[in-house]
Amino acid sequence: MRARAALRIVIQFAVFQLAWLACVLGAAHGQVVAGVACVGVVVGLHLALSDARATECALIAMAVILGLGWDTAMIAFGVVSYASPGAFPVLAPLWILSLWALFATLLCSPLSWLHGRPFLAAAFGAVGGPLSYLAAVRLGAGSFADQRSALLTLAVGWAALTPVLTESAHWMLGRCSQAYGDRQIRLT
């Protein structure tokens, strides 16, 4: 049973990465709808397979709201400029918000090893968040005004945001664990 749970997590991460890539490349090449649709399919499939849809939806909504605030601030302060900004260029674009929804699909199971470990979650966010933005910029989905200060700002922000999301998932874990049951892996 543990091998099946591990396989499920590997598949979730692989599908996450493919959807992330499709969304970023879509934004970089002016094909936002295709990228967002790809993420929508993955998020929809995730919810369809979940036994705790309400909890998962709440986490997705929370992530999107946090992402809207965070990435809108990054635009306002000139830290990052996004390709394909959409109809409201002062706000975080739709494709970025879809990436926040996609990230939220990892909170209950694949990233459950961060639950109850806010300092580890902060370190994970401080590294993973900026690397994700850097990869998107290198793929043409945005640009930094000053790369060094942008990466530092993103590291600080993601060091705060990641524990908020993982601890929220931890708080809702009772519902999440019903969805994953004994398939959930906790790396302790």
C-alpha positions in Angstrom: 0.0 0.0 0.0 2.9 2.4 0.8 4.3 1.9 -2.7 1.0 2.9 -4.2 0.9 6.0 -2.1 4.4 6.9 -3.2 3.6 6.3 -6.8 0.5 8.5 -6.5 2.6 11.3 -5.1 5.2 11.0 -7.8 2.4 11.1 -10.4 0.9 14.2 -8.8 4.3 16.0 -8.9 4.9 15.0 -12.5 1.4 16.1 -13.6 1.9 19.3 -11.6 5.2 20.0 -13.4 3.7 19.3 -16.8 0.7 21.6 -16.1 3.0 24.3 -14.7 5.1 24.1 -17.9 2.1 24.2 -20.2 0.8 27.3 -18.4 4.1 29.1 -18.3 4.8 28.4 -22.0 1.3 29.4 -22.9 1.8 32.8 -21.2 5.2 33.2 -22.8 3.8 32.6 -26.3 0.5 34.4 -26.0 -1.5 31.2 -25.6 -2.8 31.9 -22.1 -6.1 30.1 -22.7 -4.4 26.9 -23.6 -2.1 27.0 -20.5 -4.9 27.9 -18.1 -7.1 25.2 -19.7 -4.4 22.6 -19.0 -4.1 23.7 -15.4 -7.9 23.7 -15.2 -8.0 20.0 -16.3 -5.5 19.0 -13.7 -7.2 20.9 -10.9 -10.6 19.6 -12.0 -9.3 16.0 -12.1 -7.7 16.4 -8.7 -11.0 17.6 -7.3 -12.9 14.8 -9.1 -10.7 12.2 -7.4 -10.8 13.8 -4.0 -13.2 12.6 -1.3 -12.7 16.0 0.5 -13.7 18.4 -2.3 -14.9 21.1 0.0 -11.7 21.2 1.9 -9.6 21.1 -1.3 -11.7 23.9 -2.8 -11.2 26.0 0.3 -7.4 25.5 0.1 -7.5 26.4 -3.7 -9.5 29.5 -3.0 -7.2 30.5 -0.2 -4.1 30.0 -2.4 -5.6 32.0 -5.3 -6.5 34.9 -3.0 -3.1 34.9 -1.4 -1.6 34.7 -4.9 -3.7 37.6 -6.2 -2.4 39.8 -3.3 1.2 38.6 -3.5 1.7 38.8 -7.3 -0.3 42.0 -7.6 2.1 43.5 -5.1 5.1 42.2 -7.1 3.7 44.0 -10.1 2.9 47.2 -8.2 6.4 47.4 -6.7 8.1 46.6 -10.0 9.7 43.4 -8.9 8.3 41.4 -11.8 6.5 42.0 -15.1 4.5 39.2 -16.5 4.0 38.2 -20.1 0.4 38.1 -21.2 -0.9 40.4 -18.4 -4.5 40.2 -19.5 -7.2 42.9 -19.4 -6.1 44.3 -16.0 -2.3 44.6 -16.1 -2.2 46.1 -12.6 -3.4 42.8 -11.2 -1.8 39.4 -11.2 -2.7 37.7 -14.5 -5.1 34.8 -14.8 -2.4 32.4 -15.7 -0.4 33.2 -12.5 -3.6 32.7 -10.4 -4.1 29.3 -12.1 -0.6 28.3 -11.0 -1.6 29.2 -7.4 -4.6 26.9 -7.8 -2.3 24.2 -9.2 0.1 24.6 -6.2 -2.8 24.2 -3.8 -3.5 20.7 -5.2 -0.2 19.6 -3.6 -1.0 20.8 -0.1 -3.0 17.9 1.4 -0.9 14.9 0.2 2.4 15.4 -1.6 3.4 18.3 0.7 1.9 16.9 3.9 5.4 16.2 5.1 5.6 20.0 5.7 2.5 20.0 7.9 3.4 21.0 11.5 6.8 22.1 10.4 6.5 25.8 9.6 10.2 26.5 9.6 10.9 23.7 7.1 7.9 24.9 5.0 9.4 28.4 5.1 12.8 27.1 3.9 11.0 25.0 1.2 9.1 28.1 0.0 12.2 30.4 0.2 14.0 28.1 -2.3 11.2 26.7 -4.4 9.2 29.9 -4.9 12.0 32.0 -6.4 13.2 29.1 -8.5 9.8 28.7 -10.0 9.6 32.4 -10.9 13.2 32.3 -12.2 12.3 29.3 -14.5 9.2 31.1 -15.7 11.2 34.2 -16.5 13.8 32.2 -18.4 11.1 30.5 -20.4 9.8 34.0 -21.4 6.8 34.3 -19.2 8.0 37.5 -17.4 11.0 39.6 -16.5 12.7 40.9 -13.4 13.6 44.6 -13.0 16.6 43.5 -11.0 17.1 39.7 -10.7 19.0 39.7 -7.4 16.5 41.9 -5.5 13.6 40.1 -7.2 14.8 36.7 -6.1 15.5 37.9 -2.5 12.0 39.5 -2.3 10.4 36.4 -3.7 12.3 34.2 -1.2 11.1 36.3 1.7 7.5 36.3 0.5 7.4 32.6 -0.2 9.1 31.9 3.1 6.0 33.5 4.7 3.3 32.2 2.3 4.3 28.6 2.1 3.9 28.0 5.9 0.5 29.8 5.8 -0.7 27.4 3.1 0.8 24.2 4.6 -0.4 25.0 8.1 -3.9 25.8 6.7 -3.8 22.4 5.1 -2.6 20.9 8.4 -5.4 22.6 10.2 -7.9 21.1 7.7 -6.0 17.7 7.7 -9.0 15.9 9.3 -10.9 16.4 6.1 -7.9 15.9 3.9 -7.0 12.7 5.5 -10.5 11.4 4.8 -9.7 12.0 1.1 -6.3 10.2 1.1 -6.8 7.8 4.0 -3.9 5.5 4.6 -2.5 6.5 1.2 -1.1 9.7 2.7 2.6 9.6 3.3 4.1 11.5 6.1 7.9 11.8 5.8 9.0 12.0 9.4 
